[in-house]
C-alpha cells in the first residue's frame, strides 16, 4: 500500500488527533488568570492650618486719639477695645488733623507693642497703616503716659465697632 503524500492518514483516530493538533496551533486557547482588585478608602486631607501667635493684650497699653470728624469717637473705641481685652490708656485727641484713614503706631523696638498694634490692624480689617511711633507722639498732650501703642482714629473707623464684624 502506498500512501499519498497529502499529509493524511487512513486511520480515523489519527486523523482526528492531527486535526485537533492543527486547530490548537491555529487558535491556541488561553485562559486569563483572574485579576485581583483592591479598593482603597479615599485619602483624607485636612485643610492647612495657620498658626497665629497668641497676643498678650496686657503687654502694651493702647491709647486712642480722635483724628476723625466725630466727637467722642476715641472714647467709644477705647470702650470697645477694653471689652475686647486690650489694656487701654485714656482717650485723647490727635494733633494730625482730621484723617480719613486710621493709623496705628507702636513703640520702636518694643516687640510686645508691635504684636498688639498688628493685632489691632487685623481687627480693623488689615487695610490700616502700621507705623513706628515718632519721638513726639501726635497727641494733644505730646505724651502717651507710658502707652506704647497709639491709634489715630480716622473717619473710616469713627463710631464703628470692629468686634461686631469679627463675631464679638
Secondary structure, 3 states (H helix, E strand, C coil): CCCCCCCCCCCHHHHHHHHHHHHHHHCCCCCCCCCCCCCCCCCCCCCCCCCCCCCCHHHCEEEEEECCCCCCHHHHHHHHHHHCCCEECCCEEECCCCCCCCEEEECCCCHHHHHHHHHHHHHCCCCCEEEECCCCCCECCCCCCCCCEEEEECCCCCCCCHHHHCCC
